[in-house]
């Protein structure tokens, strides 16, 4: 029963995020292509005329953060055989970071710093979490290898983004570094349901 609850939660969280972003992007004040390439995910969550469905994007941030914390502490922790303290710490860092991104938008200069902190916690913490998970389980099978690849790829594109913030297409790297966590969430749901 715990496998089913956690697995479904991970899958629903990841699918909701992808769908919510796509719908929010479709209603953003730019073409769909331009939105995905030239506008950050955070811009979709700013409550202004550019993003009429800001609340949908922010709800996706909050949900994926809650799902990560719930799923990892409720069931996935049982698959972790070493580095448990690091696993718990980075689960909380990542989950809380994503929730901050959803609650504190980046359009206000007074709260931008908190939003950026949340984004760093979510992206950097999340991809480090994947690497920790991949090396902390009993086996090192396909799931663990995919998790490691996602984490390393996410860190790589994060650093490309971090040192190229002025690039017009920087949001592409931002999305790639975030999508590693979303893909992992879906894969983890399937993995838990299959065990």
C-alpha positions as YAML, in Angstrom:
chain: A
units: angstrom
residues:
- id: 1
  name: UNK
  ca: [0.00, 0.00, 0.00]
- id: 2
  name: UNK
  ca: [2.84, 2.43, 0.86]
- id: 3
  name: UNK
  ca: [4.48, 1.65, -2.49]
- id: 4
  name: UNK
  ca: [1.27, 2.46, -4.32]
- id: 5
  name: UNK
  ca: [0.68, 5.74, -2.46]
- id: 6
  name: UNK
  ca: [4.26, 6.99, -2.86]
- id: 7
  name: UNK
  ca: [4.61, 5.78, -6.44]
- id: 8
  name: UNK
  ca: [1.38, 7.43, -7.57]
- id: 9
  name: UNK
  ca: [2.32, 10.64, -5.72]
- id: 10
  name: UNK
  ca: [5.68, 10.85, -7.53]
- id: 11
  name: UNK
  ca: [4.06, 10.22, -10.92]
- id: 12
  name: UNK
  ca: [1.18, 12.67, -10.39]
- id: 13
  name: UNK
  ca: [3.57, 15.35, -9.12]
- id: 14
  name: UNK
  ca: [5.83, 15.07, -12.16]
- id: 15
  name: UNK
  ca: [3.00, 14.95, -14.69]
- id: 16
  name: UNK
  ca: [1.19, 17.86, -13.06]
- id: 17
  name: UNK
  ca: [4.37, 19.93, -13.23]
- id: 18
  name: UNK
  ca: [4.91, 19.27, -16.96]
- id: 19
  name: UNK
  ca: [1.26, 19.91, -17.82]
- id: 20
  name: UNK
  ca: [1.00, 23.02, -15.63]
- id: 21
  name: UNK
  ca: [4.13, 24.52, -17.18]
- id: 22
  name: UNK
  ca: [2.90, 23.78, -20.71]
- id: 23
  name: UNK
  ca: [-0.50, 25.38, -20.05]
- id: 24
  name: UNK
  ca: [1.05, 28.39, -18.29]
- id: 25
  name: UNK
  ca: [3.50, 28.80, -21.19]
- id: 26
  name: UNK
  ca: [0.68, 28.57, -23.74]
- id: 27
  name: UNK
  ca: [-1.07, 31.52, -22.07]
- id: 28
  name: UNK
  ca: [2.14, 33.53, -21.52]
- id: 29
  name: UNK
  ca: [2.49, 36.82, -23.38]
- id: 30
  name: UNK
  ca: [4.82, 35.35, -26.04]
- id: 31
  name: UNK
  ca: [4.77, 32.52, -28.55]
- id: 32
  name: UNK
  ca: [5.15, 29.05, -27.08]
- id: 33
  name: UNK
  ca: [8.60, 28.67, -28.65]
- id: 34
  name: UNK
  ca: [9.81, 32.03, -27.35]
- id: 35
  name: UNK
  ca: [8.41, 31.32, -23.90]
- id: 36
  name: UNK
  ca: [10.34, 28.05, -23.56]
- id: 37
  name: UNK
  ca: [13.56, 29.42, -25.07]
- id: 38
  name: UNK
  ca: [13.74, 33.04, -23.88]
- id: 39
  name: UNK
  ca: [11.65, 33.18, -20.68]
- id: 40
  name: UNK
  ca: [12.54, 31.44, -17.43]
- id: 41
  name: UNK
  ca: [10.23, 29.11, -15.56]
- id: 42
  name: UNK
  ca: [10.14, 31.68, -12.76]
- id: 43
  name: UNK
  ca: [8.65, 34.25, -15.14]
- id: 44
  name: UNK
  ca: [5.64, 31.98, -15.57]
- id: 45
  name: UNK
  ca: [5.00, 32.32, -11.84]
- id: 46
  name: UNK
  ca: [5.10, 36.12, -11.63]
- id: 47
  name: UNK
  ca: [1.61, 37.56, -11.07]
- id: 48
  name: UNK
  ca: [1.40, 40.11, -13.88]
- id: 49
  name: UNK
  ca: [-0.13, 40.56, -17.30]
- id: 50
  name: UNK
  ca: [2.53, 38.45, -18.99]
- id: 51
  name: UNK
  ca: [1.49, 35.30, -17.13]
- id: 52
  name: UNK
  ca: [-2.25, 35.17, -16.43]
- id: 53
  name: UNK
  ca: [-1.92, 31.59, -15.13]
- id: 54
  name: UNK
  ca: [0.88, 32.39, -12.67]
- id: 55
  name: UNK
  ca: [-1.07, 30.63, -9.92]
- id: 56
  name: UNK
  ca: [-1.00, 27.37, -11.89]
- id: 57
  name: UNK
  ca: [2.78, 27.46, -12.31]
- id: 58
  name: UNK
  ca: [3.28, 28.31, -8.65]
- id: 59
  name: UNK
  ca: [0.98, 25.48, -7.58]
- id: 60
  name: UNK
  ca: [3.13, 23.10, -9.64]
- id: 61
  name: UNK
  ca: [6.28, 24.29, -7.82]
- id: 62
  name: UNK
  ca: [4.65, 23.81, -4.43]
- id: 63
  name: UNK
  ca: [3.19, 20.41, -5.32]
- id: 64
  name: UNK
  ca: [6.45, 18.95, -6.67]
- id: 65
  name: UNK
  ca: [8.25, 20.16, -3.53]
- id: 66
  name: UNK
  ca: [5.66, 18.57, -1.24]
- id: 67
  name: UNK
  ca: [5.67, 15.35, -3.27]
- id: 68
  name: UNK
  ca: [9.46, 15.09, -3.04]
- id: 69
  name: UNK
  ca: [9.48, 15.52, 0.74]
- id: 70
  name: UNK
  ca: [6.48, 13.23, 1.27]
- id: 71
  name: UNK
  ca: [7.60, 10.50, -1.14]
- id: 72
  name: UNK
  ca: [11.19, 10.41, 0.10]
- id: 73
  name: UNK
  ca: [10.32, 10.39, 3.80]
- id: 74
  name: UNK
  ca: [7.24, 8.18, 3.51]
- id: 75
  name: UNK
  ca: [8.63, 5.38, 1.34]
- id: 76
  name: UNK
  ca: [11.74, 6.03, -0.76]
- id: 77
  name: UNK
  ca: [13.95, 6.32, 2.36]
- id: 78
  name: UNK
  ca: [13.58, 2.55, 2.75]
- id: 79
  name: UNK
  ca: [15.60, 2.03, -0.45]
- id: 80
  name: UNK
  ca: [18.52, 4.11, 0.87]
- id: 81
  name: UNK
  ca: [21.11, 1.93, 2.63]
- id: 82
  name: UNK
  ca: [23.90, 4.48, 3.14]
- id: 83
  name: UNK
  ca: [24.37, 8.27, 3.20]
- id: 84
  name: UNK
  ca: [20.96, 8.54, 4.90]
- id: 85
  name: UNK
  ca: [21.73, 11.84, 6.64]
- id: 86
  name: UNK
  ca: [22.79, 13.43, 3.33]
- id: 87
  name: UNK
  ca: [19.67, 11.97, 1.70]
- id: 88
  name: UNK
  ca: [17.39, 13.57, 4.31]
- id: 89
  name: UNK
  ca: [19.24, 16.91, 4.26]
- id: 90
  name: UNK
  ca: [19.17, 17.28, 0.47]
- id: 91
  name: UNK
  ca: [15.56, 16.10, 0.29]
- id: 92
  name: UNK
  ca: [14.59, 18.94, 2.64]
- id: 93
  name: UNK
  ca: [16.87, 21.49, 0.94]
- id: 94
  name: UNK
  ca: [15.42, 20.64, -2.48]
- id: 95
  name: UNK
  ca: [11.78, 20.34, -1.42]
- id: 96
  name: UNK
  ca: [11.80, 23.54, 0.65]
- id: 97
  name: UNK
  ca: [13.65, 25.34, -2.14]
- id: 98
  name: UNK
  ca: [11.00, 24.47, -4.71]
- id: 99
  name: UNK
  ca: [8.22, 25.48, -2.32]
- id: 100
  name: UNK
  ca: [9.93, 28.85, -1.75]
- id: 101
  name: UNK
  ca: [10.04, 29.38, -5.52]
- id: 102
  name: UNK
  ca: [6.29, 28.78, -5.64]
- id: 103
  name: UNK
  ca: [5.47, 31.03, -2.69]
- id: 104
  name: UNK
  ca: [7.90, 33.90, -3.30]
- id: 105
  name: UNK
  ca: [7.90, 35.10, -6.91]
- id: 106
  name: UNK
  ca: [10.84, 36.69, -8.67]
- id: 107
  name: UNK
  ca: [9.06, 39.79, -9.94]
- id: 108
  name: UNK
  ca: [9.33, 41.76, -6.69]
- id: 109
  name: UNK
  ca: [12.76, 43.36, -6.06]
- id: 110
  name: UNK
  ca: [12.19, 43.07, -2.29]
- id: 111
  name: UNK
  ca: [11.69, 39.29, -2.46]
- id: 112
  name: UNK
  ca: [13.90, 38.45, -5.45]
- id: 113
  name: UNK
  ca: [16.76, 37.36, -3.20]
- id: 114
  name: UNK
  ca: [14.57, 34.80, -1.42]
- id: 115
  name: UNK
  ca: [13.28, 33.55, -4.75]
- id: 116
  name: UNK
  ca: [16.80, 33.14, -6.09]
- id: 117
  name: UNK
  ca: [17.84, 31.32, -2.90]
- id: 118
  name: UNK
  ca: [14.91, 28.95, -3.32]
- id: 119
  name: UNK
  ca: [15.84, 28.34, -6.96]
- id: 120
  name: UNK
  ca: [19.46, 27.56, -6.03]
- id: 121
  name: UNK
  ca: [18.32, 25.20, -3.27]
- id: 122
  name: UNK
  ca: [15.95, 23.46, -5.67]
- id: 123
  name: UNK
  ca: [18.18, 23.12, -8.73]
- id: 124
  name: UNK
  ca: [21.61, 22.63, -7.17]
- id: 125
  name: UNK
  ca: [20.27, 20.67, -4.19]
- id: 126
  name: UNK
  ca: [18.02, 18.54, -6.38]
- id: 127
  name: UNK
  ca: [20.71, 17.41, -8.77]
- id: 128
  name: UNK
  ca: [23.13, 16.70, -5.92]
- id: 129
  name: UNK
  ca: [20.32, 14.67, -4.32]
- id: 130
  name: UNK
  ca: [20.06, 12.54, -7.46]
- id: 131
  name: UNK
  ca: [23.77, 11.76, -7.34]
- id: 132
  name: UNK
  ca: [23.51, 10.86, -3.65]
- id: 133
  name: UNK
  ca: [20.51, 8.60, -4.32]
- id: 134
  name: UNK
  ca: [22.27, 6.81, -7.18]
- id: 135
  name: UNK
  ca: [25.21, 5.87, -4.94]
- id: 136
  name: UNK
  ca: [23.24, 5.11, -1.76]
- id: 137
  name: UNK
  ca: [21.06, 2.17, -2.77]
- id: 138
  name: UNK
  ca: [21.70, -1.53, -2.43]
- id: 139
  name: UNK
  ca: [22.06, -2.07, -6.18]
- id: 140
  name: UNK
  ca: [23.53, -0.06, -9.04]
- id: 141
  name: UNK
  ca: [21.14, -1.15, -11.75]
- id: 142
  name: UNK
  ca: [19.42, 0.70, -14.58]
- id: 143
  name: UNK
  ca: [17.37, 2.94, -12.27]
- id: 144
  name: UNK
  ca: [20.44, 3.98, -10.28]
- id: 145
  name: UNK
  ca: [22.50, 4.59, -13.43]
- id: 146
  name: UNK
  ca: [19.75, 6.72, -14.96]
- id: 147
  name: UNK
  ca: [19.51, 8.67, -11.70]
- id: 148
  name: UNK
  ca: [23.26, 9.29, -11.72]
- id: 149
  name: UNK
  ca: [23.22, 10.41, -15.36]
- id: 150
  name: UNK
  ca: [20.32, 12.80, -14.66]
- id: 151
  name: UNK
  ca: [22.10, 14.29, -11.66]
- id: 152
  name: UNK
  ca: [25.41, 14.79, -13.46]
- id: 153
  name: UNK
  ca: [23.68, 16.24, -16.52]
- id: 154
  name: UNK
  ca: [21.63, 18.56, -14.33]
- id: 155
  name: UNK
  ca: [24.72, 19.86, -12.55]
- id: 156
  name: UNK
  ca: [26.52, 20.36, -15.86]
- id: 157
  name: UNK
  ca: [23.76, 22.45, -17.44]
- id: 158
  name: UNK
  ca: [23.26, 24.33, -14.15]
- id: 159
  name: UNK
  ca: [26.88, 25.51, -14.24]
- id: 160
  name: UNK
  ca: [26.57, 26.44, -17.92]
- id: 161
  name: UNK
  ca: [23.51, 28.51, -17.00]
- id: 162
  name: UNK
  ca: [25.14, 30.02, -13.90]
- id: 163
  name: UNK
  ca: [28.12, 31.39, -15.83]
- id: 164
  name: UNK
  ca: [26.07, 32.53, -18.83]
- id: 165
  name: UNK
  ca: [23.17, 34.37, -17.22]
- id: 166
  name: UNK
  ca: [23.24, 37.09, -19.91]
- id: 167
  name: UNK
  ca: [22.63, 34.67, -22.77]
- id: 168
  name: UNK
  ca: [19.25, 35.18, -24.38]
- id: 169
  name: UNK
  ca: [18.58, 31.46, -24.42]
- id: 170
  name: UNK
  ca: [19.73, 30.89, -20.82]
- id: 171
  name: UNK
  ca: [16.22, 29.66, -19.89]
- id: 172
  name: UNK
  ca: [16.89, 26.53, -21.98]
- id: 173
  name: UNK
  ca: [19.68, 25.55, -19.58]
- id: 174
  name: UNK
  ca: [17.51, 26.46, -16.60]
- id: 175
  name: UNK
  ca: [14.76, 24.15, -17.80]
- id: 176
  name: UNK
  ca: [17.17, 21.31, -18.55]
- id: 177
  name: UNK
  ca: [18.61, 21.54, -15.03]
- id: 178
  name: UNK
  ca: [15.09, 21.45, -13.56]
- id: 179
  name: UNK
  ca: [13.68, 18.73, -15.81]
- id: 180
  name: UNK
  ca: [16.21, 16.23, -14.46]
- id: 181
  name: UNK
  ca: [14.29, 16.31, -11.16]
- id: 182
  name: UNK
  ca: [10.92, 16.05, -12.89]
- id: 183
  name: UNK
  ca: [12.06, 13.05, -14.96]
- id: 184
  name: UNK
  ca: [13.55, 11.47, -11.83]
- id: 185
  name: UNK
  ca: [10.27, 11.93, -9.97]
- id: 186
  name: UNK
  ca: [8.39, 10.10, -12.71]
- id: 187
  name: UNK
  ca: [11.01, 7.31, -12.92]
- id: 188
  name: UNK
  ca: [10.97, 6.95, -9.14]
- id: 189
  name: UNK
  ca: [7.22, 6.57, -9.11]
- id: 190
  name: UNK
  ca: [7.45, 3.81, -11.70]
- id: 191
  name: UNK
  ca: [10.37, 2.22, -9.82]
- id: 192
  name: UNK
  ca: [8.50, 2.15, -6.50]
- id: 193
  name: UNK
  ca: [5.34, 0.77, -8.09]
- id: 194
  name: UNK
  ca: [7.39, -2.02, -9.68]
- id: 195
  name: UNK
  ca: [8.98, -3.11, -6.37]
...
